[in-house]
C-alpha cells in the first residue's frame, strides 16, 4: 500500500506541470490528503511527511553533517569520549523503531549546553552538555530524546508542512514554477535549519515519550531525564545572569530549541511506568570517572574567556572588553554584548583577502565595509601594530547605531577585525571604553601564553566537615561560583552534603 501511494504521488507530481493553475488548486488538497495517510511506526500517529522521504532524510543528514561540524567549531577530539557516546547511542537506537538505520553520534567541541539531531540518524551533543550531566543515565536521556526526534520524523513533518503551506498560500506565484515542487528539490538547503529550530510542544512530548521508551528498554532510569532538566534550568539562569538579561538564555540554551516543561517530562515517565517499562541504571561512578579532567569552558586552541578578557595562547594575543559586557567565544567570532544591545565583534581577516584586496585600507573600506560608507578613515598604531579604522552611522531597520571598524595587522600572516556598535544614545558614554578595548589588543609572550590553561572538571569526594561554601569557593570562575556548583551537581546551599559522596567542581 505504501509503495502504491508513493508511486501515485510521484505520478501526480510528475504531471503537475501539465495542469492549469485552477485545476492544480483542485488537485492539491487530494494530493496532500493522500500523502498524509501514513502511520509513523514510532508514535503510531498519522504523520504528514509527503515532501521528505526517508531516503531524502538520509541524504539531508549526510550533506548537512560536515556543515554542522564547521558551524559549531568541529568535533571533540577525545576518541575515548567519542567511542563512549557512540556505543551508548547505538545501544539506545537499537531499541528504537529504526534499529537498522546507520546512526551517527557526534560530540561537538562547544562550550554551550546543547543537543540536536538531523534527519537520517545524525545526533549531536556538545562538550558543555556532557559536563553538565552527572551520570550515564542523564546523558542517555538526552541521546534518547534526540533519537526520538529522528524516529518520529519531526524534521520531515516540519519541512512537509512548510512546503504545503507555501503551496497553499503562494499558489499563483510558487505553483507557476513547476507547481512549487522546486521547494522539494531544495530540501538540503533548509534541512539543518529546521532541525535546529524550536520543536512544537506536541513534538517535544513525543520525543520525551520515545526517549523514555528507549532508555527504559536499555535499562536506564527515566527519572534521569527529569533530573537533567533541573540542571538545564539552573544553567539557563546562569546565562541570564551573565548577560544581564533574563531572556538572554533563550537564544543560546538547549531549552531554546527544545521548549519543554517539567510537567511534560513527568507525563512521559508516568506513561512509561504504566506500561511497565522503567529501568533503574544510573552508572554515576563510571560516568564521573570518565568526566574527571574534561576541559570545561573554552578549549585552549579556541582561545579562552577570563572575566572581561579574551586570551588566545596559541596565537599569542589578548584584549579586554569594558565592564558590563559579557563575552561569548563562538566558532566564527568573539562576541561581547551588554544589556542595552551594544556590541563588540572580533574575528580574523584572511591574509589572502587583505593582500589581494589591495592592502588594509582598501580591505576595510571596500571588501569589508563597502556598504557602511565609512568616514574619518585613518591609520593608527596599536601597541606597535599597524591598524586602520573608520566609522559610520547605520540604520539597522530598528534604530540608528554608531559603527566603528578596525583592521589590525599582527603580522603579515595574521590580520584581525574589530567592530564596535553602540546605540546613538550610548555612543558618547561608550567612546572611551571602546577606545580602551581597542588599545588593550596586544601580543603576549610565550611565558604569558603558557601560563594560561583551560579549566577542567574535577570530581572530588566530600569529606567530613566540608560545606557548600567550601566547595563553591574552590571553583575556578570569578563569578557565580555557587550557581555553577548548583547547576553542575543539582545541590543547593540547603541540601545535605554526605561524606563520601562525589561532586563536580571546576579547577
C-alpha positions in Angstrom: 0.0 0.0 0.0 2.9 2.4 0.9 4.6 1.7 -2.4 1.3 2.2 -4.3 0.8 5.6 -2.6 4.4 6.7 -3.3 4.0 5.7 -7.0 0.7 7.5 -7.3 2.1 10.7 -5.6 5.1 10.6 -7.9 2.8 10.2 -10.9 0.7 13.1 -9.9 3.7 15.4 -9.1 5.3 14.4 -12.4 2.3 15.6 -14.4 1.6 18.7 -12.4 3.2 21.0 -15.0 0.6 19.9 -17.4 -2.2 21.2 -15.2 -3.5 24.8 -15.3 -3.4 26.7 -12.0 -7.2 26.3 -11.3 -7.0 22.6 -12.0 -3.9 22.3 -9.8 -5.7 24.1 -6.9 -8.4 21.5 -7.1 -6.0 18.6 -7.2 -3.7 19.8 -4.4 -5.9 19.0 -1.4 -6.4 15.5 -2.6 -2.7 15.1 -3.2 -1.8 16.3 0.3 -4.5 14.1 1.9 -3.2 11.1 0.0 0.3 11.8 1.1 -0.7 12.3 4.7 -2.2 8.8 5.1 0.8 7.1 6.7 1.2 6.0 10.3 4.5 6.7 12.0 5.9 3.4 13.4 7.3 5.1 16.5 4.4 7.2 17.5 1.6 5.2 16.0 0.1 8.5 14.7 -0.8 9.7 11.2 2.2 11.7 10.0 2.3 14.1 7.1 5.8 13.8 5.6 4.8 14.0 1.9 7.8 16.2 0.8 10.6 14.4 2.6 11.0 10.7 2.2 13.2 8.5 4.4 15.7 8.4 1.5 15.8 12.2 1.4 16.2 12.4 5.2 19.3 10.3 4.9 20.6 12.5 2.1 20.0 15.7 4.1 21.8 14.3 7.1 24.8 13.2 5.1 25.0 16.6 3.3 24.5 18.8 6.3 26.7 16.8 8.7 30.0 18.5 7.7 28.3 21.9 7.6 27.1 21.4 11.2 30.7 20.5 12.3 32.0 23.6 10.7 29.2 25.8 12.1 29.8 24.6 15.7 33.5 24.6 15.8 34.3 20.9 14.9 34.1 17.6 16.7 35.6 16.9 20.1 39.0 15.2 19.5 38.9 12.8 22.5 38.5 9.4 20.9 37.7 7.7 24.2 34.7 10.0 24.8 33.6 9.7 21.2 33.6 5.9 21.4 31.7 6.1 24.7 28.9 8.3 23.4 28.7 6.3 20.2 28.4 3.0 21.9 25.7 4.2 24.3 23.9 6.0 21.4 23.9 2.9 19.2 22.6 0.7 22.1 19.7 3.1 22.7 19.0 3.3 18.9 18.9 -0.5 18.8 15.8 -0.3 21.0 14.1 2.2 18.7 11.8 1.5 15.7 14.7 2.2 13.3 17.4 -0.2 14.6 18.8 -0.8 11.2 19.4 2.9 10.4 23.0 3.9 10.2 23.2 6.1 13.3 26.0 8.7 13.7 26.6 10.2 17.2 29.0 13.2 17.4 30.3 15.3 20.3 30.6 18.9 19.3 33.6 20.7 20.8 31.4 23.6 22.0 31.0 25.1 25.5 27.3 25.7 25.1 24.9 23.2 26.6 23.0 21.8 23.6 21.9 18.7 21.7 20.1 18.3 18.4 19.5 15.8 15.6 19.5 15.9 11.8 17.2 13.6 9.9 18.7 10.4 8.8 20.1 9.4 12.2 22.7 12.2 12.9 22.7 13.0 16.7 24.8 15.7 18.3 25.7 16.6 21.9 28.1 19.3 23.0 31.0 19.0 25.3 29.3 21.6 27.5 26.3 19.3 27.9 28.4 16.3 28.9 30.0 18.4 31.7 26.5 19.3 33.0 25.4 15.6 33.2 26.2 13.7 36.4 25.7 10.1 35.3 25.3 7.9 32.2 21.5 7.8 32.5 21.3 11.6 32.2 23.4 11.5 29.1 21.3 8.6 27.8 18.2 10.6 28.4 19.4 13.4 26.1 20.5 10.9 23.4 17.2 9.1 23.6 15.3 12.3 23.3 17.2 13.2 20.1 16.7 9.7 18.7 13.0 10.2 19.3 13.0 13.3 17.1 14.6 11.2 14.3 12.3 8.2 14.7 9.2 10.4 14.9 10.4 12.2 11.7 9.8 15.6 13.2 12.1 17.4 10.7 10.3 15.7 7.8 7.0 16.8 9.3 8.0 20.4 9.7 9.5 20.5 6.2 6.5 19.0 4.6 4.2 21.3 6.5 6.3 24.3 5.4 6.1 23.2 1.7 2.4 22.5 1.9 1.8 26.0 3.5 3.8 27.6 0.7 1.8 25.6 -1.9 -1.4 26.8 -0.4 -0.5 30.5 0.3 1.6 31.1 -2.8 -0.3 29.0 -5.3 -0.3 31.7 -8.0 3.4 32.6 -7.6 5.1 29.4 -6.5 3.0 26.9 -8.4 3.5 28.7 -11.6 7.1 27.5 -11.4 6.9 23.7 -11.6 3.9 23.8 -9.4 6.0 24.7 -6.4 7.8 21.3 -6.5 11.1 23.3 -6.7 10.9 23.7 -2.9 11.0 19.9 -2.5 14.2 19.9 -4.6 16.0 22.2 -2.2 15.4 20.1 1.0 19.1 20.2 2.0 19.1 24.0 2.0 16.7 24.1 4.9 17.0 20.6 6.4 19.6 21.6 9.1 17.9 24.9 9.7 14.6 23.2 10.5 16.4 20.7 12.7 17.9 23.5 14.8 14.7 25.5 15.3 12.2 25.0 18.1 10.0 22.0 18.0 6.3 22.2 18.8 5.0 21.2 22.2 3.5 18.1 20.8 6.8 17.1 19.1 8.7 17.7 22.3 6.3 15.5 24.3 6.6 12.8 21.6 10.4 12.9 21.8 10.2 12.7 25.6 7.9 9.7 25.4 10.0 8.0 22.9 13.2 8.9 24.8 11.8 7.4 28.0 10.8 4.3 26.0 14.3 3.7 24.5 16.3 4.4 27.7 14.0 2.3 29.7 14.3 -0.6 27.3 18.1 -0.2 27.7 17.7 -0.4 31.5 18.3 3.3 32.3 16.3 5.1 35.0 14.0 7.5 33.1 14.0 9.8 36.2 17.4 10.9 34.9 15.6 12.9 32.2 13.8 14.9 34.9 17.0 15.4 37.0 18.9 16.7 33.9 16.0 19.1 33.1 16.6 20.7 36.5 20.3 21.2 35.6 19.2 22.8 32.3 17.0 25.3 34.2 19.9 26.1 36.6 22.2 26.6 33.6 19.6 28.8 31.9 19.6 31.1 35.0 23.4 31.5 34.9 23.3 32.5 31.3 20.7 35.1 32.1 22.8 36.4 35.0 26.0 36.6 32.9 24.3 38.5 30.1 22.4 40.8 32.5 19.3 39.8 30.6 16.8 37.2 31.9 15.8 36.4 28.4 19.3 36.0 27.0 19.4 32.3 27.8 16.5 31.7 25.4 18.9 32.4 22.5 21.7 30.0 23.4 20.4 27.4 25.9 19.2 24.0 24.9 15.7 24.9 26.1 15.6 27.5 23.3 15.3 24.7 20.7 13.7 22.2 23.0 10.8 24.1 24.7 10.0 21.5 27.4 8.5 21.7 30.8 9.0 19.5 33.9 5.3 18.5 33.7 5.7 17.1 30.2 8.8 15.1 31.3 6.9 13.7 34.3 4.0 12.8 32.0 6.3 10.9 29.7 7.8 9.0 32.6 4.4 8.2 34.0 3.3 6.7 30.7 6.4 4.5 30.7 5.7 3.5 34.3 2.2 2.5 33.4 3.5 0.3 30.6 5.9 -1.4 32.9 9.0 -0.1 31.0 11.0 1.6 33.7 14.7 0.8 34.2 17.0 1.6 37.1 20.5 2.1 35.8 22.3 5.4 36.5 26.0 4.5 36.2 27.2 7.6 38.0 30.5 6.1 39.1 31.6 5.2 35.6 30.4 8.5 34.1 32.1 10.7 36.8 35.4 8.7 36.5 35.3 9.4 32.7 34.3 13.1 33.2 37.1 13.9 35.6 39.7 16.0 33.8 37.5 17.0 30.9 38.0 20.6 29.6 35.3 22.9 31.0 34.5 26.0 29.0 36.8 27.1 26.2 39.4 24.8 24.8 42.9 26.2 24.6 43.0 26.2 20.8 39.8 28.2 20.6 41.1 31.0 22.9 39.9 31.5 26.4 37.5 33.9 28.1 38.7 35.0 31.5 36.3 37.6 33.0 36.4 40.6 30.7 39.5 39.3 28.8 39.8 37.2 25.7 43.2 35.4 25.5 44.4 33.2 22.7 47.6 31.4 23.9 48.3 29.7 20.6 48.0 32.8 18.5 49.5 34.8 21.4 47.3 37.9 21.8 44.7 39.2 24.2 42.3 42.1 24.6 39.8 43.3 27.3 36.2 44.4 26.9 34.5 47.0 29.1 32.9 46.2 32.4 29.2 45.3 31.9 30.0 43.4 28.7 29.8 39.6 28.7 31.9 37.6 26.2 30.8 34.6 24.1 33.5 32.7 22.3 31.9 31.4 19.1 33.4 29.3 16.3 33.5 32.2 13.8 33.9 35.2 16.1 34.2 36.5 19.6 31.1 38.5 20.6 30.8 40.8 23.6 27.4 42.4 24.4 25.9 44.5 27.2 22.3 44.6 28.4 21.4 47.5 26.1 22.4 45.6 22.9 25.7 47.4 22.4 28.3 45.0 21.0 31.9 44.3 20.2 32.7 41.7 17.5 36.2 40.3 16.9 37.2 38.0 14.1 40.0 37.2 11.8 40.6 38.7 8.3 42.1 36.3 5.9 45.6 37.4 4.9 44.9 36.5 1.3 41.8 38.7 1.2 43.7 41.6 2.6 46.7 41.2 0.2 44.5 40.5 -2.8 42.2 43.4 -1.9 45.0 46.0 -2.2 46.0 46.3 1.4 44.4 47.0 4.7 42.7 50.3 3.9 41.1 49.0 0.7 40.1 45.9 2.5 38.5 47.9 5.3 36.6 50.4 3.1 35.8 48.2 0.1 35.7 44.5 0.7 34.6 44.6 4.4 32.8 47.9 4.9 31.7 48.9 1.4 28.1 49.0 2.3 28.7 51.0 5.5 30.3 54.0 3.7 32.9 54.6 6.4 34.1 58.1 7.2 37.1 59.5 9.0 39.3 56.7 7.8 42.7 56.9 9.5 45.8 54.9 10.3 46.6 54.2 14.0 49.2 52.4 16.0 48.0 49.7 18.4 50.9 48.6 20.7 53.3 48.6 17.7 50.9 47.1 15.3 49.6 48.9 12.2 45.8 49.4 12.1 43.3 51.3 10.0 39.9 52.4 11.2 36.8 54.2 10.1 33.3 55.0 11.4 29.7 55.3 10.2 26.2 55.8 11.4 24.0 53.0 10.2 20.2 52.4 10.3 19.6 48.8 11.3 15.9 48.8 10.4 15.0 49.4 14.1 17.4 52.1 15.2 20.4 54.2 14.3 23.7 52.9 15.6 27.3 54.2 15.5 29.7 51.7 14.0 33.5 51.7 14.2 35.5 49.1 12.3 39.2 48.4 12.7 41.6 46.1 10.8 44.8 45.3 12.8 48.0 43.6 11.4 49.5 41.3 13.9 52.0 40.1 11.3 51.9 39.5 7.5 50.0 36.3 8.1 47.5 37.4 10.7 45.0 40.2 10.5 42.2 40.9 12.9 38.9 42.8 12.7 37.1 44.7 15.5 33.6 46.1 15.1 32.2 48.3 17.8 28.4 49.0 17.7 26.6 51.4 20.0 23.1 52.9 20.0 23.3 56.6 19.4 22.1 57.2 23.0 25.1 55.2 24.4 27.7 56.3 21.9 29.2 59.1 23.9 29.3 57.1 27.1 31.0 54.1 25.4 33.5 56.1 23.3 36.2 55.9 26.0 35.6 52.2 27.0 35.7 51.2 23.3 39.0 53.0 22.9 40.4 51.2 25.8 39.3 47.9 24.3 41.0 48.9 21.0 44.3 49.7 22.7 44.2 46.7 25.0 44.8 44.5 22.0 48.4 43.3 22.3 50.6 40.3 21.7 51.6 38.2 24.7 54.9 36.5 25.5 55.5 32.8 25.3 55.6 32.7 29.1 52.2 34.5 29.4 50.7 32.1 26.8 52.0 29.1 28.7 50.5 30.4 31.9 47.0 30.4 30.5 45.4 27.0 30.9 41.8 25.8 30.3 39.6 24.9 33.2 38.8 21.3 33.9 36.0 19.4 35.6 37.4 17.7 38.7 35.4 15.1 40.6 36.1 15.2 44.3 34.9 13.2 47.3 33.1 15.2 50.0 35.0 14.9 53.3 33.7 15.2 56.9 33.0 18.9 57.8 33.1 20.0 54.2 30.4 22.6 53.5 28.7 24.0 50.4 30.7 27.2 50.8 34.0 25.3 51.0 33.2 23.6 47.7 31.9 26.7 45.9 34.9 28.8 46.9 37.2 26.3 45.2 35.5 26.9 41.8 37.8 28.5 39.2 35.4 31.0 37.7 35.4 34.6 39.1 31.6 35.0 39.4 28.5 32.9 40.0 30.5 30.1 41.7 27.6 29.0 43.8 25.2 29.0 40.8 27.7 26.9 38.8 28.2 24.4 41.5 24.4 24.0 41.9 23.9 23.6 38.2 26.7 21.0 37.8 25.6 18.9 40.8 21.9 19.8 41.5 23.0 20.5 45.0 21.9 23.8 46.6 23.1 25.6 49.8 20.4 23.9 51.9 20.9 20.4 50.6 22.8 17.9 52.7 26.4 17.1 51.8 27.1 13.5 52.8 30.7 12.5 53.5 31.9 10.2 50.7 29.6 11.5 48.0 31.2 12.6 44.7 30.7 16.0 43.3 31.9 18.1 40.4 34.0 21.3 40.8 35.8 23.3 38.2 39.6 23.9 38.7 
